[in-house]
Structure formats: structure tokens, C-alpha cells
Amino acid sequence: MINIIIPMSGASLYETTSDFMYPKILTEVANKTLLEYSQEIFTTLDEPKKIIYVVPKSKLDNLGLKTIIGIISNGEGEIVPLAGMTKGAVCSALMAIDKIDLEQELIIASADHYINDDLQEIVDDFRNKNSDAGVLCFESVHPKWSFVKINSENRVIQASEKIAISRNAIAGLYYFKKGQYFVDAAKNLIRKDNCIDGNFYLSACLNELVLMGKIISHRPLADRVYHNFYDAHAVKAFEAVQVKNGTSLKNVTEEYVKAFNQRSFHKVMDFFDKNSSLTDPNNTLIGIEQIREMLLNLFTNTKELSFVAKNILVENQRSVIEFELKIDEKVLHGVDIIDWSNKGKITSLNAYIY
């Protein structure tokens, strides 16, 4: 079981300005709130997880966040209500420690960013490196971020808040091999009163872990993987990317239709994720091997086959294809609803015939 804590006490999350009619985390981009985008990465975790949201009680009541969190977490998210604001993410995360097993792994992540990556791969990478803690990094020197310095063995040896000690800026996701490591570091940090403008930052916990002799790894993020919702400019830039991605997804969908129509078996299979599901009126297939067997049989044993898209609609990570399918003497009309992963692979395909 991996424990995940989402501290949501920061005042900036609830800002309303001329650019944000609603509180920032409820601002919509392509019909999804920024809060929803921040939680997408957790859907890529293949193993059991427990997510805890630490939220000011006033925001739960006034903004309906309790209901929203319930929906976006499929009813699995737990909420720790705060009586008021805390002194930063460290203090907010500590409010949830009674909810977790401190001997298990812990992730603490921001609610105002989007990481378009595979969390299972990230966690496995930190495990393979025998990391006691780990951070994701992107390239920047802007003083609004926190930073880490890396030694020749690619280990974190120093962290800094608001001061660029390297080009390795921290994307707001922290991994701890044990929840106890975070608690010990946080307590040391608070004892020393090591705060900035009255707030205790998670980056400072890394320095405490360095002093304890812990192994801290960093994992660079590829370009365009990390999007922070720091201000209105960043949100607008993210919106532009999502619009572009929607166009790109339509192109990918058209390529899938083309490959299927040409019976390019290997090209079609390359579109499917290894854990894909495919459902049509005759089949419910789970996993790429079952899908491979069905499609190989279809392509091999059909004399005449054509697959034509009459219309393609794309929204977020979903494609809807209105199609005409000819299989020998039979002509079928229907709709394919395809869900895509962040890496452009089909995670589920549901075919409806009418």
C-alpha cells in the first residue's frame, strides 16, 4: 500500500482574480478542473494506494470540495479537515500522519500542477535505486521554485527554497521510502524553526534526510511533462498545450483508423497498452494478449474488410469514432469510444453497434 498525501491548505490554491472567476484549483481547462488534472498521475499507479486530502474545513463547506474530492477519487479519497490555515505543506502533511502506516511508502504531492507521466514507473525507479527519498525535477533557474544540487553519483546532496543552487527545480512530488522518514525530517525541521516567511517547505526536509545519511534520488522529467499552475500565465500556457494535445489526439485516432482499415496488424497492436480492455457486442477482452488473439483472427480470416470513420470527436484523453465497418458481406455501423493514456496508448475501447 502506497500512502499519498495532498496538502491543500495553501492560500494560493483558492485565489480569485480577474483571471480566475472561481478559486484557482476549480478553474476549468477543456472541461476539467485544475484539481482533476493534478490527480491524473495517480491513475497510472498499478498497486493499491491510499489518498488523503488535507483541506481547510471552510473550503470543504463553502466550495463543495468534499463532494468534488469524492467524485474525482471515486469515493476512495479520505479527507482531513483543518480548522484553519497551517504554516506550509510540511505542517499540513503532518496533520494526516495518523491516517497512514509510517512503515509504508509515502508520496506527498501538490494540488496545483499536472505531471503527464507514469507514477508506477517513477516509484519503481526510486525503488530500483534503493532510494530513501526521491524527487522529480525539471529545468529552471527561476527563484519561485525549490531546487536540489546533485553529486557525481546523481544523488541529492542539498536542497534550497527560492534560491537556484542548480538547474534542477523540484516538481511538487516527493517520495519517501517510509512515512517515518518524512515525519522525522519534518520534526527536526520544525525544532530548528527552519522556515521561510513563516512557512515550512517540503524541500527543507531533504536537507534533514541528507544529514541523516539517507539516499535521495532525483528523476528528471522530459520536456512538456510538467505543468505548474503557479499563476494565470502558467494556466493559460497549459490551456494552450491542452488544445494542441486535443488536435494531436485526433491525428493519432486517424492513424489508428487508417492502420485498422489497412489490416496493419502490428501497427494496430502498437496502439494498445499492455493492460488494455476491449469490449464489443461479442467480446470482453482484458489485456493485450486477448486483444491480439482476437484481432489476429479477424484480420487473418476475413476476406474483405474496411473500417471508415464517418466522424471523429476528441475531448481530453478520449476519442469517439462514428464508423462503418464492412466484414465480408456484413456492413456494421456503430461508435467506438476510446480512452487513451498519457503516453498515447489505448487503455480501453468500447464498441457499440446500432
N, C-alpha and C positions, 0 to 999 in steps of 0.2 A: 504493500500500500504506500503510495506516494502522497504526502500531505502538501497541499497548496494553500498559501495564504495570500489574499488580495487585500492589502491595506487601502481603504478608501476614505481616509479622513482629511486628505489634503484639500485646502480651500479652493485651489485652482481647478479641481475637478468639477466644481459647482458654479464656476463663474458664468455670469450672463453679461453679455456686452452687445454692442450693435451688430457684431458678427455672430453671436450665439444668442438666439432668442430663448432657447432653453439652456439649462445647465450643460456645460461642455460635454460631459460624458453621455448626455442624451441627444446630442446633435446628430442628425441623420446624414449619412453619406450613402447614396444608392440604396435607400430604403432600409438601412441598418444603422443602429446607433453605434457611436464610437465605443461604448461599453461592450457591445456584442463583438465588435472587431477584436477588442483586447482579449476576449475569451476564446477566440477561434483556435489558437495554438493548442489548447488543452484537449481538443477533439482528436489531435494526432497522437495522443498517448495511448498505447495499446493495453496498458496494465491498469489495475484498479487504482483509483485516486479518490482523494477527499478534498473538496474545495471549501474554504472558509472565507467569507467576505466580512471584513471589519468595517462597519458603516456607522456614521453618526445617526442616532435614533431620530433626530429631527428630519434627516434626509429620507430615512425609511418611510416616515409618516407623510411628509409634505410632497415628496416626489414619486411616491408609489414604488420605491426601489425594491421593497420586499417582494412584490408581485413580479417585477421585471426580472430580478435575480432568479426567482423561482422558475420563470419561463426559460430563460437562456441557459440555465443549468439543468434543465429537465427535472426540476424538483429535487436535485441531489445536492445543491449548494447549501451550506449552513451559514447562518448569519450571526455575527457577534455585534450587538448594538452598543454604540458608545454614547455615554451621557453627554459628551461634548467633543471638541477637537483635542487631539493629542499633540505631543511635541515631535511630530515626524513619523515616518514609516516604521522606524525601529520600535517606537512605543506602541503604535497601532498593532504591529505584528505580535508583540508580546502579549497583547490582550487575548490572543487566540491560543496560547500555548496549552491551556487546559483542555483544548479540544483535540490535541494530537498526541501520538506516541513519540516521545522525544528520541527514541532509538531508531526511528524510521527516517527515510529521506524527506527533505523539506525543500519546497520551492516557494520563494516569495517573489511576486510579480506585480508590476504596475497595472493600473486600470486605464491608463491613458496613452497606450501605444498599440501598435499592430506588428506582430512578428510573423512573417509569412514563411515559416519553417516547420520542420518536423520535430516535435518535442521528444518523441521516443528516441530518435537518432541523437539528439542533444544529450539526453540523460545517459544513453548507452555510451556515448563518447566520454563523458565525465567519469563513468564507472570504469571504462577500459583504461583510463589514465590514473585510476586509483585516487581520484580527487576527493579531498575532504570538503572542498567547496569549489564552485565554478561560476563564471560569469560569461555572458555574451557581450561581444564588443563590435563596434562599428567605428569607422574612421572619422575623426573630427578633432578640432582643437578649440571649439567654442567654449567659453567659460560657463555656459549654462549647464554643462554636463558634469558627470563624475568620470574619473579616469583611473586606469591602472598602469603600472610600469611592469614590464615583463623582462625576465632574465634570459640568459642564453639557453636555458632548458625549457623555455616557454611557460614558466611558472610566474604567477603574480607575486611580486615582492613588495609592492607598495600601492596604496590607493589614495586618491585625493579627490575632494569635493570642490567643484567650481574652479579648480586650477589645473591647467593642461600640463601634466607631467609626462605625457606621451601623446600619440595619436589614437590610442586605444580608449575610446569613450565607451562607457558601460550602457548597454541597452538594459532597461529595467527588469531584468530577470536574474535572480540569484538562486543558485543550487547549493544545498548543504547535504553532505552525506548522512548526517544525523541532525535532527532538530535541536539536540542538546548543544551542538557546536554553535548554532546561532544564538541560543539562549546565553551560553557562557560569554560569547563575544559581546552581546548586547549589554549584559550586566557590567562587564568590565568598562565598556564604553560610557555607560551612564555614571558609574562610580567616578570616572575621571572627568565627568562633565564635558566630554569632548563633543560639543555641539556647535552648530553654525547658525547664527541668528536665532538661537533658541530651539533649533530643531536637530534631532539626532538622525543621521543619514545611514542607510544600509551600507554604503561604500566604506564607512569607517569601521564596520565590523570586520572587513577583510584585513585591515591592519592588525586588529586584535588577534585574528587567526594566524597571521604571519608570526606574531610574537609567540604564539603557542606552538610554532613549528609545524603547522598544518600545510598540506599540499593544496594550493589553489590554482586551478586551471582557467584558461580563458579560451573561448571559441569564437573566432572571427565570423561575422555574418557576411554573406555575399551581398553585393550591391543590390539595392532596391528591395531587400528583405525586411529592413527595419523602418518603421514609420512612427515617429513620435508626434503626439497631439499637443505639443508644447504651447502653441498659440494659434491664432486664427490663420496666419500664413501657412503654418505646417498642416493644418486641417485642409485648407484649400489645395495645397500641393498633393495631399493624399487623395482628395476627391478627384483631382485630375488624373492621377495614376489609376484609380478605380475605373474611371470612364474608359481609359485606354485599355485596361485589362479586359473590360467587357467586350471591346472591339476585338481584342486578341482571342478571347474565348470563342467568339463567333467564328473566327478564322480556323481555330482548332476543331470546332464542331464540323465545319465544312470539309476539313481534311478527313475527319472520321467518316463522314458520309461518302466521300469520294473513294476512300480505301475499301469500305464495305461494298459499294457498288461495283468496284473492280475485282472483288473477291481476293484482295491482297491480304491473305490470312495473317502473315507476320506483322504487317503494318497495323491491321485492326487490333491484334493482340497487344501490340505495343502501347495502345491507348489505355489498357486496363491496369488498374492497381492490383497487386497480388492478392489483396483481400476484397476484391470487388464482389458485388452481388448483381445478378441479372434476373429479372422477373418478367415473364410474359404469360399469355394465357395458358401455355403448355408447360412452362418450366419455372422452377425457383432454384436458382443455382447460386451457390456460395463458394467463393474462392476461384482463383484464376484457372485452376486445373479443370474444374467442372465446366467453366465457360469455354475453355479451349476445346474440350471434347465436343461440346455441342456445336460450336462454330465450325470446327473441322469437318464434322459430319454434314452440316448444312452446305458448306462450300464444295465439298467433295461429291456429294450425292445429288446435287441439283444441276439439271441440265441448263436451265435458263434462270438467271437471277438478275434483278435490277432493284436498286434502292435509290429512290429520288426524294429529295427534300422539297416539299411544297412551300414550306416556311420554316424559318429558324428564329427563335426568340432566345435572348440571353439576359439573365439577371443574376448579379453576384457570381456565385460558383455553380450556377445551374443553366443547362441548355434545354430547350423544348423544341423538338423536331416534329413537325407535321409531315408525314411521309406517305409514299405509295411504294409498296413492296410487291414485286412480282416473283413468284416462285413457281416455275414451270407454267402450268395452266391456271394457277390461282393468283388473283390480284387482291391484295390486302391494303386497307387504308387505316392509319392509326397515328398515334403520338408516342414518341419516346421522350421520357423525362430523365435527363442525365445529370447527376451530381458529380462535380469534379473536385479533386484535391487541390491543395495549394501548389502542387507540382505539376498540374495539368494532366492528371491521371483520372480515369473514371472510377469512382468509388461505388456508385450504384446506377443501374439502368433499369427503368421500369417501362415496359412497352404495353400500350393499350390499343386494342383493335376495335374499330367501330364500323 
